[in-house]
Structures are given as structure tokens and as C-alpha cells.
């Protein structure tokens, strides 16, 4: 289980970036963190994976982040990966000059059981991402946006994570591609019991897979409810997410 309690993040002790963020992701659960651009979703995920200090430098942190009853907020990104948490960053972050196959091997290198690389490649190509099989020798930088997004999720799966942090995986993609990617996410969760924390602006896509919803505004959690409550209560959708027809996948 992943638990954030009263997480506060400030830059150079002056600019407050996160304010009392508390949330949890139970084992085998899909949790969506919804909100507009700049709400603090990406910073929340980077605080979990240990990337905030590496990216921003002079950061003040308070509160706690626990994973499987272990405090992890002071750990390095490498150590956090070794615990079973993999972070898929926003923006289709492939390694452009490497082939699809080489990108996947990078994911396997982060795996705690590296002797299972062949087995993981079979899982990727045969079970979840058959569209990548014929692209193995192609440089990742020449893939379409949808293919790149599929590749980064496949690369994350190569690390055999217990928990995946997914940041804006629908960004810049066509509706059919978004639907395909979210179907994959749902399958990974259902079949592999992988816990998922999903940061998204596209609330309809997130609601298609999520069990639990946190709505984020200006660096704080403004609403916490089940996905079913958000699906059925029009007033909640309008108040926290704008017009109910917005963000359609």
C-alpha cells in the first residue's frame, strides 16, 4: 500500500507547491488523481518517485510517504524503483536514439529479477503490446505519439513493478489511441494485480478504469470520492471538473 500523509512541498522555502496532500493507493487498486494543468498532479507523483529534488534542487518537504509500511520520502529514485514503484513520466519519454527493443531492455535493467528478461519480453510482445513486436528494430524517436506512449508503458512493465505511477498518459493522443491505452492499463491491473496511481486531466478516460478518485486544485486535494460517485453525481462533476461533457476520450 502507498500512503501519503500531509505532504507539503515548497521551493526555496517560499513558494508552496503542495499543501497537505494526503491520499492512498491500496494493493491492486487503480486510483486517479484528477485536476487541471498546474494543479500539482505531476509534482505529487514525482514526490513519490523521488524526482522532485533531482529536478528542482532546493526543495523543502514535510509530511510522510509510506510504501508497504516503509518511509520512502528520503530515498533515491533508484532505491524507490528497486522497491517496486515505476514512474511513467508525462510526454512519451522514450529514449529517442535507441530502438524499441533497446528501450525495453532499459526497463528490464531496472527489474529486481533481471534473469527474467526473456520472459518479460514475451509478456510484452505476446500478451499486452503485440503492435511493438514488428517495431523492435525501429528507433523510438521515429514512432508515432501513440506508439511512443505504448512503448513507455511497456518499458515500465519490463521492470516488474508492484505499483505504476502514470502521468498524463492520454496527453496529445487521438481518442481511439487513448481508449486502447486505458484498456491496457485496466488489463495490467486486473491480470497482474498491479497497483496504479494515474494523474490525468482527461477525467472520462480516468473514470473508465479508476476505483477511487482524488481531485486536485492549486496543490491540494479538494475532493475524495469513489469513481462511481463521480460518474453518477452531475453536481460533483460540474463543481470540481467543469462541464460534464468536458474531457471526453
TARA-V173534 format. One record per backbone hydrogen bond with DSSP energy under -0.5 kcal/mol. CO is the residue of the C=O (numbers start at 1). NH is the residue of the N-H. E is the energy in kcal/mol with one decimal. If there is no record, write none. Layout:
co=CO nh=NH e=E
co=CO nh=NH e=E
//
This chain:
co=1 nh=68 e=-2.6
co=2 nh=25 e=-2.7
co=3 nh=66 e=-3.0
co=4 nh=23 e=-1.4
co=5 nh=64 e=-2.0
co=7 nh=21 e=-2.4
co=8 nh=62 e=-2.0
co=9 nh=17 e=-3.4
co=9 nh=18 e=-1.8
co=10 nh=12 e=-0.6
co=10 nh=60 e=-2.9
co=11 nh=14 e=-2.0
co=11 nh=15 e=-1.9
co=14 nh=16 e=-0.7
co=15 nh=11 e=-2.9
co=15 nh=17 e=-0.6
co=18 nh=9 e=-1.9
co=21 nh=7 e=-2.6
co=23 nh=4 e=-3.3
co=25 nh=2 e=-2.3
co=26 nh=29 e=-1.9
co=29 nh=31 e=-0.6
co=29 nh=196 e=-2.7
co=30 nh=211 e=-3.0
co=30 nh=212 e=-1.4
co=31 nh=198 e=-3.2
co=32 nh=34 e=-0.7
co=32 nh=214 e=-2.7
co=33 nh=200 e=-2.2
co=34 nh=216 e=-3.4
co=36 nh=39 e=-1.9
co=39 nh=219 e=-2.9
co=40 nh=44 e=-1.9
co=41 nh=45 e=-2.0
co=42 nh=46 e=-2.7
co=43 nh=47 e=-2.1
co=44 nh=48 e=-1.4
co=45 nh=49 e=-2.2
co=46 nh=50 e=-0.8
co=46 nh=51 e=-2.0
co=46 nh=52 e=-1.0
co=50 nh=54 e=-0.5
co=51 nh=55 e=-2.1
co=52 nh=56 e=-3.1
co=53 nh=57 e=-1.8
co=56 nh=58 e=-1.1
co=57 nh=59 e=-2.0
co=58 nh=12 e=-2.9
co=60 nh=10 e=-2.3
co=62 nh=8 e=-2.5
co=64 nh=5 e=-2.7
co=65 nh=72 e=-2.9
co=65 nh=73 e=-0.7
co=66 nh=3 e=-2.8
co=67 nh=70 e=-0.9
co=70 nh=67 e=-2.7
co=72 nh=75 e=-1.9
co=76 nh=80 e=-2.2
co=77 nh=81 e=-2.2
co=78 nh=82 e=-1.9
co=79 nh=83 e=-1.0
co=80 nh=83 e=-0.5
co=80 nh=85 e=-1.5
co=81 nh=84 e=-1.6
co=84 nh=86 e=-0.5
co=84 nh=162 e=-2.2
co=84 nh=163 e=-2.5
co=86 nh=88 e=-0.5
co=86 nh=165 e=-3.0
co=87 nh=89 e=-0.8
co=88 nh=167 e=-2.0
co=89 nh=93 e=-0.5
co=92 nh=94 e=-2.2
co=94 nh=96 e=-1.0
co=95 nh=98 e=-1.8
co=96 nh=141 e=-2.2
co=98 nh=140 e=-3.0
co=99 nh=103 e=-2.5
co=100 nh=104 e=-2.0
co=101 nh=105 e=-1.9
co=102 nh=106 e=-1.6
co=103 nh=107 e=-1.4
co=104 nh=108 e=-2.1
co=105 nh=109 e=-1.9
co=106 nh=110 e=-0.8
co=107 nh=110 e=-0.8
co=108 nh=111 e=-1.4
co=113 nh=116 e=-1.6
co=114 nh=117 e=-1.2
co=116 nh=120 e=-2.4
co=117 nh=121 e=-2.4
co=118 nh=122 e=-2.0
co=119 nh=123 e=-1.9
co=120 nh=124 e=-2.3
co=121 nh=125 e=-2.8
co=122 nh=126 e=-2.6
co=122 nh=127 e=-0.7
co=123 nh=127 e=-1.3
co=123 nh=128 e=-1.5
co=124 nh=129 e=-3.3
co=129 nh=132 e=-2.0
co=130 nh=133 e=-1.1
co=130 nh=134 e=-0.6
co=132 nh=135 e=-1.4
co=133 nh=136 e=-0.9
co=135 nh=100 e=-0.6
co=135 nh=138 e=-1.8
co=136 nh=101 e=-2.4
co=138 nh=100 e=-1.7
co=139 nh=142 e=-1.8
co=140 nh=143 e=-1.7
co=144 nh=148 e=-2.5
co=145 nh=149 e=-2.1
co=146 nh=150 e=-2.3
co=147 nh=151 e=-2.3
co=148 nh=152 e=-2.3
co=149 nh=153 e=-1.7
co=150 nh=154 e=-2.5
co=151 nh=155 e=-2.9
co=152 nh=156 e=-1.8
co=153 nh=157 e=-2.1
co=154 nh=158 e=-1.5
co=155 nh=159 e=-0.6
co=156 nh=159 e=-1.2
co=156 nh=161 e=-0.5
co=157 nh=160 e=-1.8
co=159 nh=112 e=-0.6
co=162 nh=195 e=-2.5
co=163 nh=86 e=-2.4
co=164 nh=166 e=-0.6
co=164 nh=197 e=-2.3
co=165 nh=88 e=-3.6
co=165 nh=167 e=-0.5
co=166 nh=168 e=-0.7
co=166 nh=199 e=-3.1
co=168 nh=171 e=-1.3
co=170 nh=173 e=-1.8
co=174 nh=178 e=-2.5
co=175 nh=179 e=-2.5
co=176 nh=180 e=-2.0
co=177 nh=181 e=-2.5
co=178 nh=182 e=-2.5
co=179 nh=183 e=-1.8
co=180 nh=184 e=-1.8
co=181 nh=185 e=-2.3
co=182 nh=186 e=-2.2
co=183 nh=187 e=-2.1
co=184 nh=188 e=-2.7
co=185 nh=189 e=-2.1
co=186 nh=190 e=-2.5
co=187 nh=191 e=-3.3
co=188 nh=192 e=-2.1
co=188 nh=194 e=-0.9
co=189 nh=193 e=-1.1
co=195 nh=164 e=-2.6
co=196 nh=31 e=-2.9
co=196 nh=198 e=-0.5
co=197 nh=166 e=-2.7
co=197 nh=199 e=-0.6
co=198 nh=33 e=-3.6
co=198 nh=200 e=-0.6
co=199 nh=168 e=-3.1
co=200 nh=35 e=-1.2
co=201 nh=203 e=-1.6
co=202 nh=206 e=-2.1
co=203 nh=207 e=-2.6
co=204 nh=208 e=-1.0
co=206 nh=209 e=-1.6
co=206 nh=210 e=-2.3
co=211 nh=227 e=-1.9
co=212 nh=32 e=-2.7
co=213 nh=225 e=-2.2
co=214 nh=34 e=-3.1
co=215 nh=222 e=-2.7
co=215 nh=223 e=-1.3
co=217 nh=220 e=-1.6
co=219 nh=19 e=-3.5
co=220 nh=217 e=-2.7
co=220 nh=222 e=-0.6
co=223 nh=215 e=-2.8
co=225 nh=213 e=-3.2
co=226 nh=230 e=-1.6
co=227 nh=231 e=-2.3
co=228 nh=232 e=-2.1
co=229 nh=233 e=-1.9
co=232 nh=234 e=-0.9
co=233 nh=237 e=-1.8
co=234 nh=238 e=-2.6
co=235 nh=239 e=-2.4
co=236 nh=240 e=-2.5
co=237 nh=241 e=-2.0
co=238 nh=242 e=-1.0
co=243 nh=246 e=-2.4
co=245 nh=248 e=-0.6
co=247 nh=204 e=-0.8
co=247 nh=205 e=-0.5
//
